[in-house]
Amino acid sequence: MSEPKFPIPTSTLEYPQELPAPQGSPPRPRYWLHMLLLAATCFTTLLTGARMQYNFAHNLPALSLRDESAPLFPVDWIMGRPRLILAGLPFSVAVMLFFLAHEMGHYLYCRRYGVYATLPFFIPIPTLIGTMGAVIFIRSPFRSRKALFDIGIAGPIAGFVVAVGLLAISLGWSKPMAPAFHPGAMDLEIGYPLIFRWMHGLLAMLNPASRIAHMPMNRVLLHPVAIAAWVGMFATALNLLPGGQLDGGHILYSLSPRVHWLVSRLAILILLPMAYYLWTGWIVWAILLHLSSLRRPLVAEFPRVSGGRLWLALFALFMLVGTFSLAPMGHHPLRETARDLWDSLGEVAIFLRAWAVHWLRH
């Protein structure tokens, strides 16, 4: 973050009112970089979306890694099978729309409050979903706790609305697994948040004749757009974790800096056993929460957040509960991962020992 144009007191308690507006012109946008990353992310999500659509059409889970599934990153389809590439458009458009809505929610409220922020930087990466999302960078301090609250919550609300819309549209496009199909080790087991189960129940009420209306969610093959909705729900839950410099942490800090300090550490203590018993990935987020808690936003103490924003804070809690999954990518606890890693290290040690003995003999 660049240095602001005016001095900042050492304590937020020194602010009797809102901070003055930043002086000078905002940093010059690097439009070429935004466009380059946007194009690259469209490309990577298009390829992964094409792969998902191929798997879905062949009655395989969209995220399957089986031998009979499509290649993980099917670049060779660009020239040889271009029609298959175009089949990835629904997923690509859906997942990009979610991340764009989330980040533009932040960006537009930064503009409203005179906070300098960059346009969204999309992050292309050849993974199962083709992207690591998007991010904006704040280039000036928040002028009040009200501004911090509104900027922090605008992104999750915008993204959540888009994700719910995508789920409502695409859940009916999904289809049941074949009776003989049994998910195996090469199929990523998705952990469904409550919002998926609520929408599934709503589908059963409104359209009881649907093929998946009365099936358990673990026997449903999700349409690629529904996978994009799941990605959006997962990203919303991660951003709303109540601590550090995440959106949930900003919302909580704007309400009470002291409660933010306590809840941030409590969240870390909760994530650690969840990583050990449920999903290894929580250890990464516990570390990120700890590191981001070392920095706090400098923001005026008054005026405090009140009125209708308190109801929005409750809605943020509702979004967190509705989108959170204890094991979002399957039950892979740290204790099993650590045991497998230890066994692998043992095999490597045996190999190195045999190699050393062979080398010494000769």
N, C-alpha and C positions, 0 to 999 in steps of 0.2 A: 504494500500500500504506500503510495507516495505521501510525502509530508504535507500537511495542510498549510494554508497561507496565514494562519493566525496561531498564537500560542495556546496551548491546552493546559489548564491547571492540573496539578498532580492528583487531585481528588474530585470525583464527580459532585461531591457535596458543596464545592465552591460555586456551582452554577445556580444562581437564583432563578434564571429564566432559560428560554431556548438559546442555543448557540447562534451566533451570527452566521449569516450566509457566507459560504466560502468566497474568497476574493479571486479575481482573475478568471481566465477562460478555462473550461474543462479540458482534460487531455484530448489530443487529437485522435479520433478513432482510426484504427487500422482496418479499413473496410476490406482490403485485399486478403488479410489473414482470416477475417470472419467468413468471407465467401469461400476461401480455399478449404477451410475446415468444414464448412457446411456442405460443400460439394463432396468432399471425401467421406463424410458421415452418411450422406445420401447413398453413396456407392456401397459402403460396407453394410449398411442396413438393407439395401436392396438385395445384395448377395445372400445375406443370412435369411432375409424374408423369402427369397426364392427357394432356399433349402427347406425352410419350414413348410412352405406350400407343397413342395414335392413330397415330403414325409407325410403331411396330412392327407394328400391325395392317394397315397399308398397305404393308408390306415396304420401309420406309425405315429408315435408321439412327435410333435413338432421339434422337440429338442433331443430326439433320439440320436445316439452315437453308434448304433448297430452297423454291422457290415453292409446290410441291405439298404441302409438309409443313404441320403445324398451326402456328398463330400462336405466336410466341415466348412470350408470356404471355397465354393465352387467357381473359381476364377475362370476355369476352362470353359464354362458354359457361355461366356460372353460372346465368343466367336462361333462355337459349335452348336449351342442350343439357346439362342437369344430369347425365344418365347418363354423358356423357363425362367429367365432372369426377370422378364416383365411380370411374371406371376408373383414376384416379391414386392410389388408396389403397395398392396394393402398394408402389409406389416410395416414397411418403410415409412409410409405416410403417417400411419397411426402412431408409431413410436416417436417419430420426429415431431409430430403435432403435440404430443404430451410434453416433451422436454422444452419445446418452444413456448408452450403456454406457461409452464412453471417459471422459466427464467424471465419471460416477458412480464409476468406478474410482478416479479421483483423490480425489473428495470423501469416499468412505467411508474411504479410508486416512488422509485428513486427520483425520477424526473419530477414527479408531483411535489416532492419535498426539497427539491434543489440539491440532492445528493449526487455527486458525480459517480457514474457507474459506466462500465463498458457494455456494449452489446453482447449477447450470448456467444461464447466460444463453444462450439460443438467438439466432442472428443471422439474421433473415429478409432476403432480398434477391432481387429478380426477375432471377435469372441462369438459366443453362441447368439448374442443379440446385436452384434456389430457396432456397439457404441458403449462408452462409459458415461453417456449423458451430456450435459452442457453445464457451463458455469459462467457467471459474470463476476467482475472484480469491482469492489467498492473503492473509489478513489478519494473520498473525503469523509469526515466524521458524520455520524448521525446527529442531527440537530436537536432531537428531543426523544424521550422515551416513547412518545406517541408515534413518531416517525419510525423508530426502530421496530415497534410492534407492527405497524401497517406494512412496512417493507418485508418484515420477516414472514408474516402470515399470508401475504398476497400470492406468493409463489405456490405454496402448498394448496391453497384453495383453487387457484386457476388450474393447476395440474390435476387435482382430485376431480374437479368437474369434468374435465376432458376424459380422464380415465374411466369414470363412471359411465359416461356416454358411450365410450368405446366398448365397455363390457356389456352394456344393455343391448347394443346393436349386434355384437358378435357372439354372445353366448348361445343364441339360438342357431347360429351357423355351425356350432360345434356338433360332434357326432359321437355315438357310443363306440367303445372299443369292441373289436370282434370278440365273441365269447371265448375263442381259443387263445386270445392274446394275453400274455402275462408279462408285465413290465419286468425287465431284468436289470443287471448291473450297468448296462450301457444306456439305460434310459434315465434321464434326469428326473428325479421325483420332486415335483413342485409341492411346496407347502402352501395351501390355500388360506388366505386371510378371511376374516369374517364377512367382508363385503362380498366375496365370491359366493359364500354360502347363502347370504341374504338374497342376492340376485338370483341364485339358483332356485331358492324357495319361491321368489316372486314369479319366476318363469313357470314353475309348476302350477301356481295359482292362476296365472293369466292364460297359459297355454298348456293345459294338462295333456294334450295330444302330442306335444313335442317328444322327440325320440329320447332326449336326455332329461326330461322333466323329473322323472322318478328314479334316476340312476344316481349312485354315489359319485361324488366328484372324482374319485380316483379311478373311475371307469369311463371317464369322458375324455375324448381326444379334443383338445382345445384348438379352435381355429387360430391361425397366426395373428389375427387382430385381437383375439382374446388373450394371446400371449403378450401382445403389446400392452393391453390393459393390465395384465399381471405385473409386467415390468414397471408400469406407472404406479401401481399400488405399492410395490416393493420400494421404489425410489421415494415415494411420499412418506412411507413409514420410517425409512432411514433418515430423511431430512427432518422429521418431526421428533426424533429422539431428544428428550428434554435435557440437553446439556451442551457444553462447549460453545462453538461458534456455528452450530447447525441452526436451521430455521427454528426448530423447537427450542434451542437454547436462547436464541434472540427473543423469541416470544416470552419465554420465562424470565429472562433478564429484564425485559421492559416492565414486567409486572413487579418483580422483586429481585434485586441483585443478590440479596442474602439467601433467598430460597433457591436461586439459580446455583449458587455455590454448593449448597447442601444436596440438591437434587442431582447435579452433575456427578458428584461422587457416589451418590446412591445408585445412579444408573450404571456407572462403571462396575460397582459391586454386584449388581444384578446380572450384567452381561457376562461376567467371568464364569459363574457356574453354568449359565446357559451355553456358553461356548464348550465347556467341559462335558456337559451331558446331552446337548441337543445339536448344535451346529458350530463347526469350527470357526466359521466366518465372524462370529460375534467377538472373537478375541481381537480381530482387526479393528472393529468399531469401538471396542473398549479402549484400545490404544489411541485411536483418533480422538475420542472424547477427552481423554486425559491430556493429550498434546494441545488440543484446541482450547482447553480450559485454562491454559497458561496465559492466554491473551484475553482481555475483556474489552468490550466496546466502551470508549469514553463517551458518555452521554449524560445530558443534564438530568438532575434528580427531579426537577419539576418542569412542567406539570406532569403529574402521574397519570397512568392509564386508568380509565374509569368508564362508566356508562356502558354503551353497547359493545365496546371492545372486550369487556369481560365475558359477554356471551360468545363473541368470536373466539375467545380463548378456550371456552368449553367446547366449541365446535372443532377447534384444533385437536383437543383431547379425543373427541369422537372420531376424527379422521385417523388419529394414531391407533386407537383401538380397532377400528374397522379395517385398517390396511396392514396391521402388524401380524406376522406369522412367526411362531417360535422357531421353526426350522424351514425357512423359505426355500432352500435348495436341497431338501431331503434331510434325513436323520444321519448326519455324519459328525458325531461328537468328537471333541478334541482327544478324549481318552483313547478312542479307536484310531484316530489319525496318528497320535503319538506312538501307539503300539506298532502300527504298520511302519511308521518311519524308523522306529527302533529295530524292527525286524530287517528292514531294508539296509540299514547301516551295518547290522550284523553280517548280512550276506556280502556287503562290500568289503568288510574287514576280513572275512574268510577268503575272498578272492585275492585281496592284496597280500594276505599272508602266504597263500599258495604261490602267487607270482614271485614274492620275495624269496621263498625257499627255492623255487625253480631257478631264479637268477643267481643265487649264491652257489648252487650246485654246479652251474655252468660258468 
